[in-house]
Amino acid sequence: MDTLLVIGAIVILALIGFVMGRQRAIARSGGDPRALHSLPNYHGHFVALWAAVPALVLVVLWLPLEPMLAMNAALDYFQANIADPGNMDTIRQSKLALLLSLDQDATTIDLSELRADQYALLQTEIRNMAAGTASAGHAAFMQEVADYYAGYRNISYILMFAAGVGVAGVGAGLAWRRIAPDMRARNRVEWAVTLFMILCSTVAILTTLGIVLSLLFEALRFFSKIPFTEFLFGLHWSPQTAIREDQVGSTGAFGAVPLFAGTLLISFIAMCVAVPIGLLSAIYMAEYAHSKVRAVVKPLLEILAGIPTVVYGFFAALTVAPFFRDVGESIGLSVSSESALAAGMVMGIMIIPFVSSLSDDVITAVPQSMREGSYGLGATKSETVRRVILPAALPGIVGGVLLAVSRAIGETMIVVMAAGLGSNLTANPLEAVTTVTVQIVTLLVGDQEFDSAKTLAAFALGLMLFVMTLCLNIIALHVVRKYREQYD
């Protein structure tokens, strides 16, 4: 039984409760809604909330507990019946080798003696066999355990459906009986909505806190292996380390300065392209363009934001980078096939819509009265734009530029395809560089165990990138606040 079926049934009961609550409120008022403290719709919402919220809470609590209980029951069945004479021959033939890679006779399996990986593999195989996705060749007894697990879950789903519908019906009935002309339904509904919004805000805050703490804890593990000063001020990045003591390999160099220098260089080139073009196009569309031109140009410009970054990467690697290399050779300059200039230019084109669209919306939102007042004082259109509209729209423009900077710092695919993977400490845009995000991806590609400095370095880089973005936010807010005080 699908969980969505349970949720759908609860929603239908909530809608029925809304209709019945509204009708009862009208009936209790004698047909005159003015006799009610709250509008009839609020009484309907009151009943719907009492029907939906308790039932949905029950389902949310049930869903994570039910698979664990079903698995525990299946493992108990496994342990209790594994030595049964009727199952012994089949088990001895397979020895569960495909499951657990055991050398011992499978009839002597004790779940308490299995390693953590074997225990987890057994549970995974039971789930897969219950879903019908496991490979063939397992013991018939294992299929019996999987069937037991599936039956337990089916019964659990039926109980969840019955409990959810029952709780929804009881909640709706209790709320329906409490409806009276003097009941403050609006206050209670608004309190419930306020509580829901607080809950959503709390989830967002806790999610951010969890991300920061996960980065922080893993970064601290990295800094316990590599000194913080070496990471922050080191000029060489080569994270390859020997896995075994007898293995010949690099001892690893974790100086992150080349990565942050490359990130800032490419982001600076991108902003030199995106900010002037995006801001000037926004000014044109908001103040100078005809409405018909604006209706065509703005959607075309915003199409750039919908192009996948991998397409931009192909464009940079196959068109822009060779073009810069050929032009450089024609004038005697040595331009790398993978250069910061190519990646930054294409990235700037990609983030033009972030600056243009947001700046256009902010400029358009400036009150018309400010324009008319400027014109009344004899200012020209260009003077009005420079001295009135842009200062008034500056906070929003700074927000758009900040979003574009964050987008540029976090971009990965274009840099991988157009700027390269090698760390190179240089300020020359014609040479190949790499960025923090590219190195994070490189460090975490493939099967990795997070117990070496190489893999833990990704979390340290992520934490420093987070700090860098936070500092940009603080600086931008300080600049906007200071300018607002002068403008006011």
PERA-V358814 format. One record per pair of residues at least 24 apart in sequence whose ideal C-beta (glycine too) atoms are under 7 Angstrom apart, sorted by sequence separation. I is the first residue (numbers start at 1). GAP is how many residues later the second one is. If there is no record, write none. Layout:
i->I gap->GAP
i->I gap->GAP
//
This chain:
i->83 gap->24
i->230 gap->24
i->231 gap->24
i->232 gap->24
i->233 gap->24
i->19 gap->25
i->21 gap->25
i->82 gap->25
i->230 gap->25
i->231 gap->25
i->320 gap->25
i->412 gap->25
i->436 gap->25
i->18 gap->26
i->21 gap->26
i->99 gap->26
i->316 gap->26
i->320 gap->26
i->363 gap->26
i->366 gap->26
i->411 gap->26
i->412 gap->26
i->18 gap->27
i->20 gap->27
i->21 gap->27
i->82 gap->27
i->316 gap->27
i->366 gap->27
i->410 gap->27
i->226 gap->28
i->18 gap->29
i->412 gap->29
i->436 gap->29
i->17 gap->30
i->18 gap->30
i->316 gap->30
i->363 gap->30
i->17 gap->31
i->315 gap->31
i->362 gap->31
i->79 gap->32
i->15 gap->33
i->14 gap->34
i->17 gap->34
i->312 gap->34
i->362 gap->34
i->362 gap->35
i->75 gap->36
i->14 gap->37
i->13 gap->38
i->14 gap->38
i->312 gap->38
i->358 gap->38
i->359 gap->38
i->98 gap->39
i->98 gap->40
i->11 gap->41
i->309 gap->41
i->358 gap->41
i->359 gap->41
i->10 gap->42
i->358 gap->42
i->96 gap->43
i->94 gap->44
i->10 gap->45
i->94 gap->45
i->304 gap->45
i->355 gap->45
i->358 gap->45
i->10 gap->46
i->304 gap->46
i->354 gap->46
i->355 gap->46
i->91 gap->48
i->304 gap->48
i->305 gap->48
i->90 gap->49
i->304 gap->49
i->305 gap->49
i->354 gap->49
i->355 gap->49
i->90 gap->50
i->91 gap->50
i->354 gap->50
i->90 gap->51
i->302 gap->51
i->7 gap->52
i->71 gap->52
i->74 gap->52
i->301 gap->52
i->6 gap->53
i->351 gap->53
i->354 gap->53
i->87 gap->54
i->301 gap->55
i->302 gap->55
i->351 gap->56
i->409 gap->56
i->351 gap->57
i->3 gap->60
i->409 gap->60
i->347 gap->61
i->298 gap->62
i->406 gap->63
i->347 gap->64
i->78 gap->67
i->347 gap->67
i->405 gap->67
i->77 gap->68
i->346 gap->68
i->402 gap->70
i->74 gap->71
i->77 gap->71
i->269 gap->71
i->343 gap->71
i->402 gap->71
i->269 gap->72
i->273 gap->72
i->343 gap->72
i->346 gap->72
i->74 gap->74
i->266 gap->74
i->270 gap->74
i->274 gap->74
i->278 gap->74
i->282 gap->74
i->286 gap->74
i->402 gap->74
i->74 gap->75
i->265 gap->75
i->269 gap->75
i->273 gap->75
i->277 gap->75
i->281 gap->75
i->285 gap->75
i->343 gap->75
i->269 gap->76
i->272 gap->76
i->273 gap->76
i->279 gap->76
i->342 gap->76
i->343 gap->76
i->266 gap->77
i->270 gap->77
i->271 gap->77
i->274 gap->77
i->278 gap->77
i->282 gap->77
i->286 gap->77
i->71 gap->78
i->74 gap->78
i->262 gap->78
i->266 gap->78
i->270 gap->78
i->274 gap->78
i->278 gap->78
i->282 gap->78
i->286 gap->78
i->398 gap->78
i->70 gap->79
i->73 gap->79
i->269 gap->79
i->340 gap->79
i->275 gap->80
i->279 gap->80
i->283 gap->80
i->338 gap->80
i->339 gap->80
i->266 gap->81
i->270 gap->81
i->274 gap->81
i->278 gap->81
i->282 gap->81
i->338 gap->81
i->398 gap->81
i->70 gap->82
i->338 gap->82
i->398 gap->82
i->70 gap->83
i->344 gap->85
i->395 gap->85
i->70 gap->86
i->394 gap->86
i->66 gap->87
i->341 gap->88
i->340 gap->89
i->341 gap->89
i->394 gap->89
i->395 gap->89
i->66 gap->90
i->339 gap->90
i->339 gap->91
i->340 gap->91
i->339 gap->92
i->339 gap->93
i->340 gap->93
i->66 gap->94
i->287 gap->94
i->336 gap->94
i->338 gap->94
i->335 gap->95
i->336 gap->95
i->334 gap->96
i->336 gap->96
i->391 gap->96
i->321 gap->97
i->333 gap->97
i->62 gap->98
i->287 gap->98
i->316 gap->98
i->313 gap->100
i->317 gap->100
i->59 gap->101
i->313 gap->101
i->316 gap->101
i->317 gap->101
i->283 gap->102
i->309 gap->102
i->312 gap->102
i->316 gap->102
i->328 gap->102
i->310 gap->103
i->313 gap->103
i->314 gap->103
i->309 gap->104
i->313 gap->104
i->58 gap->105
i->59 gap->105
i->309 gap->105
i->313 gap->105
i->58 gap->106
i->55 gap->109
i->58 gap->109
i->55 gap->112
i->54 gap->113
i->55 gap->113
i->52 gap->116
i->55 gap->116
i->51 gap->117
i->54 gap->117
i->279 gap->118
i->51 gap->120
i->50 gap->121
i->51 gap->121
i->50 gap->122
i->50 gap->124
i->47 gap->125
i->50 gap->125
i->275 gap->126
i->47 gap->128
i->46 gap->129
i->47 gap->129
i->274 gap->130
i->271 gap->133
i->271 gap->134
i->43 gap->136
i->271 gap->137
i->267 gap->138
i->270 gap->138
i->46 gap->139
i->49 gap->140
i->267 gap->141
i->43 gap->142
i->46 gap->142
i->267 gap->142
i->42 gap->143
i->46 gap->143
i->49 gap->143
i->37 gap->144
i->42 gap->144
i->45 gap->144
i->36 gap->145
i->37 gap->145
i->35 gap->146
i->37 gap->146
i->38 gap->146
i->263 gap->146
i->37 gap->147
i->38 gap->147
i->42 gap->147
i->38 gap->148
i->266 gap->149
i->28 gap->151
i->9 gap->152
i->13 gap->152
i->24 gap->152
i->28 gap->152
i->29 gap->152
i->28 gap->153
i->266 gap->153
i->6 gap->154
i->10 gap->154
i->14 gap->154
i->21 gap->154
i->25 gap->154
i->6 gap->155
i->9 gap->155
i->13 gap->155
i->17 gap->155
i->21 gap->155
i->24 gap->155
i->1 gap->156
i->9 gap->156
i->13 gap->156
i->20 gap->156
i->1 gap->157
i->6 gap->158
i->10 gap->158
i->21 gap->158
i->13 gap->159
i->17 gap->159
i->1 gap->160
i->269 gap->160
i->265 gap->162
i->259 gap->164
i->261 gap->164
i->265 gap->164
i->258 gap->165
i->258 gap->166
i->258 gap->167
i->266 gap->167
i->257 gap->168
i->265 gap->168
i->266 gap->169
i->262 gap->171
i->262 gap->172
i->263 gap->172
i->262 gap->173
i->263 gap->173
i->259 gap->175
i->259 gap->176
i->260 gap->176
i->259 gap->177
i->259 gap->180
i->237 gap->186
i->235 gap->190
i->254 gap->199
i->252 gap->201
i->252 gap->202
i->259 gap->202
i->254 gap->203
i->239 gap->204
i->256 gap->205
i->256 gap->208
i->241 gap->211
i->241 gap->212
i->241 gap->213
i->240 gap->214
i->239 gap->215
i->239 gap->218
i->226 gap->227
i->225 gap->228
i->231 gap->229
i->222 gap->231
i->218 gap->232
i->222 gap->234
i->221 gap->235
i->222 gap->235
i->222 gap->237
i->223 gap->237
i->218 gap->238
i->222 gap->238
i->219 gap->240
i->218 gap->241
i->219 gap->241
i->215 gap->244
i->219 gap->244
i->215 gap->247
i->216 gap->247
i->215 gap->248
i->215 gap->251
i->212 gap->254
//
